[in-house]
Amino acid sequence: MRYMHLALPAAALLASLVADRSFALEARYIDDRSDPSAIIQSFYNAVNRKEYARAWDYYGEEKPGADVEAFAKGYEDTAEVNVITGNVAMEGAAGSTFYYLPVSIASFAPDGSEQVFSGCYTLRLANPSIQEPPFRPLHIEKGALKPSRVSLNEALPASCPDAPPPEATDTILAKAKARFAEAYADCDRQLPGADPAQAAVEQYTIPFRYSTDGDEQPERQARLFRFYCGAGAYNENHVYYQYDQDGGLRQLQFATPELDIRYENDDTDGKLESVEIIGYTADDMLVNSAYDQSAQTITSAPKWRGVGDASAHGTWIFRNGRFTLVQYDVDASYDGEINPETVLDFHTAP
Protein backbone atom coordinates (compact mmCIF):
# COMPACT_ATOMS: atom_id res chain seq x y z
CA MET A 1 0.00 0.00 0.00
CA ARG A 2 1.00 3.62 -0.38
CA TYR A 3 -0.02 6.50 1.86
CA MET A 4 -0.45 10.08 0.71
CA HIS A 5 -1.02 12.63 3.40
CA LEU A 6 -3.69 15.17 4.19
CA ALA A 7 -6.19 16.29 8.85
CA LEU A 8 -8.60 19.11 8.74
CA PRO A 9 -7.28 22.08 10.75
CA ALA A 10 -9.27 22.96 13.85
CA ALA A 11 -10.48 26.13 12.15
CA ALA A 12 -12.32 24.04 9.58
CA LEU A 13 -14.45 22.60 12.34
CA LEU A 14 -15.60 26.15 13.08
CA ALA A 15 -16.66 26.94 9.53
CA SER A 16 -20.26 27.31 10.62
CA LEU A 17 -19.34 29.95 13.18
CA VAL A 18 -19.47 33.00 10.95
CA ALA A 19 -19.11 36.67 11.70
CA ASP A 20 -22.39 37.07 13.60
CA ARG A 21 -21.43 39.40 16.44
CA SER A 22 -23.93 37.85 18.79
CA PHE A 23 -22.05 34.54 18.56
CA ALA A 24 -18.54 35.79 17.70
CA LEU A 25 -15.50 34.04 19.09
CA GLU A 26 -13.19 36.14 21.23
CA ALA A 27 -10.77 38.13 19.11
CA ARG A 28 -7.31 36.56 19.02
CA TYR A 29 -4.66 38.38 21.06
CA ILE A 30 -2.61 40.87 19.02
CA ASP A 31 0.20 42.91 20.60
CA ASP A 32 2.39 44.31 17.83
CA ARG A 33 4.26 47.58 18.43
CA SER A 34 6.52 47.34 15.39
CA ASP A 35 4.91 50.07 13.27
CA PRO A 36 2.16 52.72 13.55
CA SER A 37 -0.56 50.67 11.85
CA ALA A 38 0.26 47.59 13.94
CA ILE A 39 0.06 49.46 17.22
CA ILE A 40 -3.34 51.00 16.36
CA GLN A 41 -4.63 47.55 15.34
CA SER A 42 -3.29 46.23 18.66
CA PHE A 43 -4.93 49.10 20.57
CA TYR A 44 -8.38 48.26 19.20
CA ASN A 45 -7.70 44.55 19.66
CA ALA A 46 -7.24 45.32 23.36
CA VAL A 47 -10.49 47.30 23.34
CA ASN A 48 -12.36 44.43 21.67
CA ARG A 49 -10.99 41.98 24.23
CA LYS A 50 -11.92 44.38 27.10
CA GLU A 51 -8.23 44.57 28.07
CA TYR A 52 -8.34 48.25 28.89
CA ALA A 53 -5.11 48.34 30.88
CA ARG A 54 -3.28 47.10 27.78
CA ALA A 55 -5.05 49.64 25.56
CA TRP A 56 -4.18 52.38 28.09
CA ASP A 57 -0.52 51.36 28.01
CA TYR A 58 -0.21 51.96 24.25
CA TYR A 59 -0.30 55.67 25.08
CA GLY A 60 2.71 57.61 26.30
CA GLU A 61 2.75 60.08 29.17
CA GLU A 62 -0.32 61.89 27.85
CA LYS A 63 -3.13 59.45 28.55
CA PRO A 64 -6.61 59.44 26.93
CA GLY A 65 -8.45 60.01 30.24
CA ALA A 66 -8.14 60.83 33.90
CA ASP A 67 -7.42 57.20 34.76
CA VAL A 68 -7.84 53.72 33.31
CA GLU A 69 -11.24 53.31 34.98
CA ALA A 70 -12.58 56.44 33.26
CA PHE A 71 -11.00 55.31 30.00
CA ALA A 72 -12.71 51.90 30.23
CA LYS A 73 -16.05 53.52 31.06
CA GLY A 74 -15.92 55.31 27.72
CA TYR A 75 -16.21 51.90 26.00
CA GLU A 76 -18.95 50.38 28.18
CA ASP A 77 -21.50 50.71 25.34
CA THR A 78 -19.06 49.34 22.72
CA ALA A 79 -19.36 45.70 21.72
CA GLU A 80 -16.77 45.70 18.93
CA VAL A 81 -14.61 48.08 16.93
CA ASN A 82 -13.38 47.53 13.37
CA VAL A 83 -10.47 49.71 12.25
CA ILE A 84 -8.69 50.47 8.98
CA THR A 85 -5.57 52.58 8.58
CA GLY A 86 -4.15 54.67 5.75
CA ASN A 87 -0.67 55.62 4.59
CA VAL A 88 1.54 56.90 7.37
CA ALA A 89 3.53 60.16 7.26
CA MET A 90 6.62 60.71 9.39
CA GLU A 91 9.08 63.38 10.44
CA GLY A 92 12.01 63.57 12.85
CA ALA A 93 12.40 66.08 15.65
CA ALA A 94 14.60 66.32 18.76
CA GLY A 95 15.80 62.74 18.70
CA SER A 96 12.35 61.27 18.04
CA THR A 97 10.40 60.14 15.02
CA PHE A 98 6.76 61.20 14.84
CA TYR A 99 4.23 59.26 12.78
CA TYR A 100 0.88 60.56 11.54
CA LEU A 101 -1.61 57.82 10.74
CA PRO A 102 -5.07 58.31 9.13
CA VAL A 103 -7.67 56.03 10.71
CA SER A 104 -11.36 55.21 10.39
CA ILE A 105 -13.28 52.97 12.75
CA ALA A 106 -16.71 51.37 12.88
CA SER A 107 -17.96 51.11 16.45
CA PHE A 108 -20.75 48.63 17.13
CA ALA A 109 -23.07 48.87 20.14
CA PRO A 110 -24.41 45.75 21.88
CA ASP A 111 -27.68 46.13 19.93
CA GLY A 112 -25.76 45.98 16.62
CA SER A 113 -26.06 49.66 15.74
CA GLU A 114 -23.00 51.14 14.07
CA GLN A 115 -21.25 54.50 14.22
CA VAL A 116 -18.30 55.41 11.97
CA PHE A 117 -15.53 57.74 13.14
CA SER A 118 -12.47 59.05 11.31
CA GLY A 119 -9.39 61.07 12.07
CA CYS A 120 -5.72 60.68 12.85
CA TYR A 121 -3.37 59.29 15.46
CA THR A 122 0.05 60.75 16.21
CA LEU A 123 2.66 58.24 17.40
CA ARG A 124 6.19 58.74 18.66
CA LEU A 125 9.35 56.67 18.91
CA ALA A 126 12.34 58.11 20.75
CA ASN A 127 15.63 57.01 19.21
CA PRO A 128 16.10 53.49 20.63
CA SER A 129 19.90 53.71 20.48
CA ILE A 130 20.07 56.61 22.95
CA GLN A 131 17.31 55.64 25.38
CA GLU A 132 18.09 54.62 28.93
CA PRO A 133 16.02 52.30 31.08
CA PRO A 134 13.13 52.09 31.30
CA PHE A 135 12.89 51.70 27.52
CA ARG A 136 9.84 53.32 25.92
CA PRO A 137 8.71 51.64 22.67
CA LEU A 138 6.69 53.20 19.91
CA HIS A 139 3.54 54.64 21.51
CA ILE A 140 0.49 56.78 20.85
CA GLU A 141 0.94 60.45 21.60
CA LYS A 142 -2.62 61.50 20.81
CA GLY A 143 -5.62 60.67 18.69
CA ALA A 144 -8.55 62.69 17.41
CA LEU A 145 -11.57 61.04 15.78
CA LYS A 146 -14.85 62.63 14.72
CA PRO A 147 -18.19 61.06 13.74
CA SER A 148 -18.67 60.42 10.02
CA ARG A 149 -21.81 59.88 7.96
CA VAL A 150 -20.12 57.80 5.26
CA SER A 151 -18.96 54.18 5.20
CA LEU A 152 -15.87 52.89 6.98
CA ASN A 153 -13.79 52.81 3.78
CA GLU A 154 -15.03 56.18 2.53
CA ALA A 155 -14.33 57.82 5.88
CA LEU A 156 -10.61 57.00 5.87
CA PRO A 157 -8.70 60.29 5.45
CA ALA A 158 -6.14 60.49 2.66
CA SER A 159 -3.72 62.27 5.02
CA CYS A 160 -3.48 63.96 8.39
CA PRO A 161 -3.70 67.75 8.76
CA ASP A 162 -0.44 69.62 9.43
CA ALA A 163 1.56 66.46 8.63
CA PRO A 164 4.11 65.80 5.88
CA PRO A 165 2.87 63.99 2.76
CA PRO A 166 2.19 60.32 3.60
CA GLU A 167 4.48 57.56 2.46
CA ALA A 168 3.05 55.20 -0.13
CA THR A 169 4.38 52.19 1.77
CA ASP A 170 2.61 48.86 1.56
CA THR A 171 3.22 47.72 5.12
CA ILE A 172 1.14 44.55 4.75
CA LEU A 173 3.17 43.33 1.78
CA ALA A 174 6.39 44.20 3.61
CA LYS A 175 5.28 42.14 6.62
CA ALA A 176 4.30 39.19 4.43
CA LYS A 177 7.72 39.25 2.78
CA ALA A 178 9.47 39.44 6.14
CA ARG A 179 7.51 36.51 7.59
CA PHE A 180 8.11 34.39 4.52
CA ALA A 181 11.82 35.17 4.50
CA GLU A 182 12.12 34.23 8.18
CA ALA A 183 10.05 31.04 7.99
CA TYR A 184 11.47 29.73 4.70
CA ALA A 185 15.08 30.87 4.79
CA ASP A 186 16.28 27.51 3.46
CA CYS A 187 14.16 27.36 0.32
CA ASP A 188 15.08 28.95 -3.00
CA ARG A 189 12.94 32.10 -3.03
CA GLN A 190 13.85 33.36 -6.49
CA LEU A 191 12.26 32.39 -9.76
CA PRO A 192 14.87 31.35 -12.33
CA GLY A 193 16.22 34.47 -14.02
CA ALA A 194 14.55 36.86 -11.55
CA ASP A 195 16.19 39.87 -9.93
CA PRO A 196 18.15 38.35 -7.03
CA ALA A 197 17.20 41.32 -4.84
CA GLN A 198 13.50 40.48 -5.05
CA ALA A 199 11.62 37.49 -3.69
CA ALA A 200 9.04 36.26 -6.16
CA VAL A 201 5.56 37.12 -4.88
CA GLU A 202 2.19 37.38 -6.58
CA GLN A 203 -0.60 39.29 -4.87
CA TYR A 204 -4.35 39.48 -5.35
CA THR A 205 -7.29 41.37 -3.84
CA ILE A 206 -10.36 39.25 -3.06
CA PRO A 207 -13.71 41.02 -2.53
CA PHE A 208 -16.08 39.08 -0.27
CA ARG A 209 -18.92 39.16 2.22
CA TYR A 210 -19.60 37.00 5.24
CA SER A 211 -22.82 35.02 5.04
CA THR A 212 -24.25 37.18 7.83
CA ASP A 213 -23.40 40.54 6.22
CA GLY A 214 -26.46 42.63 5.38
CA ASP A 215 -26.91 44.61 2.18
CA GLU A 216 -25.81 47.75 4.00
CA GLN A 217 -22.47 46.20 4.95
CA PRO A 218 -19.63 47.49 2.74
CA GLU A 219 -17.92 44.81 0.68
CA ARG A 220 -14.93 43.40 2.52
CA GLN A 221 -11.52 42.78 1.02
CA ALA A 222 -8.87 40.17 1.63
CA ARG A 223 -5.36 40.21 0.23
CA LEU A 224 -3.66 37.03 -0.95
CA PHE A 225 0.11 36.65 -1.36
CA ARG A 226 1.71 33.72 -3.17
CA PHE A 227 5.45 33.14 -2.69
CA TYR A 228 7.59 30.88 -4.84
CA CYS A 229 9.60 28.45 -2.71
CA GLY A 230 11.85 26.44 -4.99
CA ALA A 231 11.36 23.78 -7.66
CA GLY A 232 12.45 20.31 -8.63
CA ALA A 233 12.50 18.70 -12.04
CA TYR A 234 8.74 18.90 -12.58
CA ASN A 235 7.21 20.42 -9.43
CA GLU A 236 7.45 23.87 -7.90
CA ASN A 237 6.38 24.92 -4.42
CA HIS A 238 4.32 27.89 -3.24
CA VAL A 239 3.52 29.36 0.17
CA TYR A 240 0.46 31.55 0.76
CA TYR A 241 -0.36 34.36 3.18
CA GLN A 242 -3.71 36.07 3.62
CA TYR A 243 -4.54 39.41 5.15
CA ASP A 244 -7.95 40.75 6.12
CA GLN A 245 -9.21 43.08 8.78
CA ASP A 246 -10.61 40.38 11.06
CA GLY A 247 -7.79 37.86 10.93
CA GLY A 248 -4.81 40.10 10.24
CA LEU A 249 -1.85 38.63 8.37
CA ARG A 250 -1.43 34.87 8.64
CA GLN A 251 0.04 31.99 6.68
CA LEU A 252 -2.54 29.72 5.07
CA GLN A 253 -2.72 26.03 5.88
CA PHE A 254 -4.51 23.82 3.34
CA ALA A 255 -6.64 20.83 4.27
CA THR A 256 -5.42 17.88 2.19
CA PRO A 257 -6.63 14.24 2.23
CA GLU A 258 -4.46 11.48 3.57
CA LEU A 259 -4.90 8.56 1.19
CA ASP A 260 -4.62 4.80 1.53
CA ILE A 261 -3.68 3.62 -1.97
CA ARG A 262 -3.56 -0.13 -2.62
CA TYR A 263 -2.06 -1.97 -5.59
CA GLU A 264 -2.22 -5.60 -6.56
CA ASN A 265 0.68 -7.40 -4.90
CA ASP A 266 1.78 -4.03 -3.48
CA ASP A 267 3.31 -3.30 -6.88
CA THR A 268 2.85 0.36 -7.87
CA ASP A 269 3.32 -0.64 -11.52
CA GLY A 270 0.56 -3.19 -11.20
CA LYS A 271 -3.21 -2.91 -11.07
CA LEU A 272 -4.66 -0.14 -8.90
CA GLU A 273 -7.11 -1.73 -6.46
CA SER A 274 -8.42 1.16 -4.35
CA VAL A 275 -7.94 4.77 -3.24
CA GLU A 276 -9.48 5.67 0.14
CA ILE A 277 -9.40 8.80 2.29
CA ILE A 278 -8.30 7.83 5.80
CA GLY A 279 -7.88 11.29 7.32
CA TYR A 280 -6.76 14.84 6.70
CA THR A 281 -3.68 16.94 7.34
CA ALA A 282 -2.93 20.63 6.93
CA ASP A 283 -0.22 21.59 4.44
CA ASP A 284 1.72 24.85 4.69
CA MET A 285 2.90 24.57 1.07
CA LEU A 286 1.21 23.68 -2.22
CA VAL A 287 2.79 22.19 -5.35
CA ASN A 288 2.23 23.53 -8.88
CA SER A 289 -0.46 25.82 -7.52
CA ALA A 290 -2.31 28.80 -8.95
CA TYR A 291 -4.99 31.27 -7.89
CA ASP A 292 -7.96 31.80 -10.25
CA GLN A 293 -9.38 35.28 -9.64
CA SER A 294 -12.64 34.68 -11.52
CA ALA A 295 -13.46 31.46 -9.63
CA GLN A 296 -11.79 32.58 -6.38
CA THR A 297 -10.08 29.21 -6.11
CA ILE A 298 -6.58 27.95 -5.42
CA THR A 299 -5.62 24.76 -7.22
CA SER A 300 -2.66 22.46 -6.71
CA ALA A 301 -1.48 19.75 -9.11
CA PRO A 302 1.58 17.86 -7.85
CA LYS A 303 3.06 15.33 -10.27
CA TRP A 304 4.18 12.07 -8.72
CA ARG A 305 6.60 11.54 -11.58
CA GLY A 306 7.73 13.55 -14.57
CA VAL A 307 5.45 12.11 -17.24
CA GLY A 308 2.46 13.20 -15.17
CA ASP A 309 0.55 9.93 -15.42
CA ALA A 310 0.39 9.74 -11.60
CA SER A 311 -0.63 12.90 -9.79
CA ALA A 312 -3.14 14.66 -7.55
CA HIS A 313 -5.26 17.77 -8.02
CA GLY A 314 -6.85 19.80 -5.23
CA THR A 315 -9.24 22.75 -5.34
CA TRP A 316 -9.78 25.16 -2.44
CA ILE A 317 -12.52 27.78 -2.83
CA PHE A 318 -12.63 31.14 -1.03
CA ARG A 319 -15.90 31.56 0.84
CA ASN A 320 -16.86 33.30 4.05
CA GLY A 321 -13.36 34.72 4.37
CA ARG A 322 -11.33 31.50 4.16
CA PHE A 323 -10.17 28.85 1.70
CA THR A 324 -11.99 25.52 1.96
CA LEU A 325 -11.10 22.22 0.29
CA VAL A 326 -13.96 21.35 -2.10
CA GLN A 327 -12.51 18.82 -4.55
CA TYR A 328 -9.62 16.38 -4.70
CA ASP A 329 -8.73 14.14 -7.64
CA VAL A 330 -6.10 11.42 -7.69
CA ASP A 331 -4.45 9.56 -10.54
CA ALA A 332 -2.65 6.81 -8.66
CA SER A 333 -2.02 4.44 -11.58
CA TYR A 334 1.47 4.50 -13.07
CA ASP A 335 0.16 3.37 -16.44
CA GLY A 336 1.37 6.10 -18.80
CA GLU A 337 -2.15 7.55 -19.06
CA ILE A 338 -3.87 10.50 -17.41
CA ASN A 339 -6.99 9.06 -15.78
CA PRO A 340 -7.74 10.78 -12.45
CA GLU A 341 -10.40 9.61 -9.99
CA THR A 342 -12.37 12.07 -7.84
CA VAL A 343 -12.08 11.07 -4.18
CA LEU A 344 -13.70 14.15 -2.66
CA ASP A 345 -16.24 16.48 -4.26
CA PHE A 346 -18.18 19.26 -2.56
CA HIS A 347 -17.76 21.47 -5.62
CA THR A 348 -19.89 19.79 -8.29
CA ALA A 349 -23.67 20.07 -8.17
CA PRO A 350 -25.49 16.72 -7.81
N, C-alpha and C positions, 0 to 999 in steps of 0.2 A: 504494500500500500504506500501511498504518498500523501503527505499532509501539506496543505497550503494554508497559511494563517489568515486570520481575520476575526474580539469581544466588543459588543456595543459599549461606548463610553457611558459613564453614569449620566451625563447630560442628556443622552438620547432617551433615557427613561423618563425624563422630565419634559418631553416634547409637548405634552398636553398642557403644561403649565405655562401659559402665554402671558403676555404683558398686561393682564388685568390687574389694576392697582389694588383691588380689593383682595386679591389672592397672591400678590407678588412675593417672591422670595426676597429675603434680606439682601440688600446690595452687597456685593463682595467688597472686602476691605481694600482701599486704595490709599497709599500714602507715598506720593511721589513729589519730591521737592526739587527735581532736576531742572525744570524750566518753568516759565510763567504759566503756560497753559496747563501743565501737569499739576501745579500747586493749586490752581483754581478748581480743576476737576477734583482734586483731593479734598479741598475745602467743602465743596458741595456733597462729596461722598460722605464726609463726616456729618454734615447736616442730615442727609438722608438716613444715616445709621443712628441718628440721635446722639452722636458722640460730640457734644458741644464743647467739651474741654479741648478736644483735638482741633476742632474748627477754630476755637479761640486762639490756640497756640500758633496757627498759621500767620497771625498778625504779629507785627513788631511791637515796639513800645506803645504806639498809639493804637489802643484797642477799640473795637466797634461797639462799646457800651460801657456802662459804669462798672459792671462786673460780669462774670460768666453766667450768673443766674439771670441777670437782666437780658443778656444776650440770648440765652436759651429761650426765655419767655417770648422773645420776638418771633420764634418759630413754632410756637405751640399750636397754631392753626395751619401748619404746613405739613402735609403728608409726604410730599416728594418734590424734588426740584430737578429739572433737566437743564443742562447748561451747554452752550456752544461758545467757542472762542474764535476770535479773528486773528489777523496778522499782528504780531507784536512789534512795537517800536522801542528803541533803546537809546540811552545816552549816558555818558560817564560824567561824574561830578564828585570832587572831593574824595577820591579813593573808593567810590561806590559806583555801581551800575544800576540805573533805574530803568524799569521796563513798564511800558504802557500797553495794556491789553484790552481790546474791545471785547465785550461780553454781552450775551443776551441769555435770559433764563426764563423758563416756564415753571411757575410755582403752582402746585396743585393742592387744594384744600382737601380735608377728609371727605367732603361730599362730592369730590371729583371736579369741582369748578376750577378754572384755570385763569391765571393772571400772568401776562408777559411783562418782563422788565428788561431794560437795556441800559448800557453805560460802559464805564471803564474801571479797571483796577490798576493801581500803581504798585509796583513791586520793587524791592530793593535787595541787592546783594553787595555787602561790603567785601572788598578785596580779600579773598580767603587766605592769600599768602601773607598778609600783614595782620590778620586778626590774632588776638590773644584769647585764652580761655576766659569765660565760656564762649565757644564758637557759636555764631549766629548764622544759620543758613539763609538762603533765599526766603523772603517773607513778604507778606502783604503790608504795604504802608497805608493804603486807604482804598476805598471803593465807593463809587457813587452810581446808583442805578435808579432809573425813573420808570414809572409805568408806561407801557406802550399799547397801542390799539391794533398793532399789526401782528403777524405770525412770528414765531420764534426765529425763523431764518431771516425774515424780512427786517426784524428789529435789530439784528446785529450791526453795530456801527462799522463803517469802513475804516475809521481811525479814531484816535482819541484827541480831544481838543488840547491845544497848547503842547502837543507832543511832536517829535520828529516824524517824518514819513515812515510808515510801518515797513518792516522787512517782508519781502515775499518769500518767506521760508516755509517749506513744507515740513513741519516738525513731526508729523505722523510718519511720513515716508522715512525721514531721518532715523526715527526710533525703530522702525521695522528693519531698516538696513543694519542698525547697530545690534539688534537682537539676533538677527540671522548670522551676522559675522561672528558674534560671540558663541552662539550655539553650534555652528557648523564650520568651525575654523579649519577642520581637517579635510573638508570636501573642496573640490575644484569649483570655485564660484564664478568662473569666467567662461562665457561661451567662446568656442574656438574663433580666433581672429578678433575678439572684442578688445576694446580699450582696457588694458590691464589695470587702470586706475578706477574702473567702474565695475561693480558687481551687477550681473545681469538680473534685472527685475522688470516684470510686467505688472501694470497696475490697472484696475478697473473700478468704476463706480457702479454700485448696484442699488437702484431705487426699490423700495419695498414698503409694505405695511404689515403690521402685526394683524392677526385675525380679529383682534378685539378693537382695532382702531376704527373710530367713526369717520364719517365723510368729512367732518370738519378738521380732522387730524392732518397736519401737513405730511406730505410724503417723506418717509425717512430715507436715509442713505447709508449704505455700508461701503467700505473701501476694501478691495481685495488686492493682495500683493503676491505675485508668484516669483519665486527665486529659483534660478537654475543651480543645481547642486551636483554637477559632475555627470559623466556618461561612460558607458562601456561600449562594447562593439555595436550593440543594437538597441540599447536602452539608455534613456537619460532620466535623471531624477529631478524632482521639483518639490520645494517646500512652500507652504502657503501661510500667510498671515491675514487676519481680518481685523478691521477697525470699524466700530460703530459707537454711537453715543452711550448705549446701555452697557455694552461689554468691554469697551475700551479696546486696546490693541492686544491681540492674543494669537498664538500659533494655532492653526487648525489641526485637528486630529480626525482621521477619516475611518469610519466604521468599515471593516472589510471582513468578509466571511473566512472562517477557517474551514478548510475542505478536507474530507476524507476521500481520497481518490484510489480506487482499486482496479488493478489490472489482472488479467488472467496469468496465473503462475508468478505474480508479482513482477512481471516483465513489462516495463514501460513501453517497449516496442511491440508488445502484444495487444490483444483485444482489450479495449476499455470496458470494464464491467459496471462501474457505478461512480457517481460523483455526488457526495452528500455534504451538506453543511452541518458541522458539529459544534459550531460556536462562532464567536466574533472577537476580533481584536480591534485596536485603534492604531492606525498607522500615522506617523508624523511626516511621511514622505510618500509621494506618488510617483509612478513610473510612466513615462511617455504620456504626460497629462496635458490637458488644455482646458481653458475656460471658454464656454460659448455664451456670449453676451445676450443673444436673442432668446436662447432657451434657459438662461441662468443656471447652467449646469457645468460641473467639472467632470471630465471623463479621464480615465486612466486605462492604458492598454499595454501592460507589460508583456513582452515576448519571452517565452520560456526557452527558446533557442532562435538562432538567427533567421531561419527560413520562415518563422512565424506561424508554423502549422500547429504549435501548441502555445497557448496564451490565455490571458484573462482580460476582461473588459468591465470596468465598473463605471456607474453613473451616479453622481451625487447632485441633487437638485437643491437650489436655494429657496427656502420657504420659511416664513415666520422668523426670519433673521438668522437662520443657520443652514448649513449644508447637511442634507440627509441622504443616506444611501437608498436608492430606489430600484436599481437594477444591477445584476451581476451575471455576466456570461463567462463560461469557461470552455475552452477547447483543450481538453486534456489528452487527446489522442495524437501520438507522434507518428502520423500516417502520411505526411506530405500534403495534406489537404486542410483547408480552412473550414471547419465545421463546428462552430461553437454551440454550446448548450446553455440555455438560460436556467440558472439555479435559484435566482431570486428576482422577482418582478412585482414591484409596487408602482410601476411607471406606466404600464400598458393597460388601457381600459379593457374590461372583460368582454 
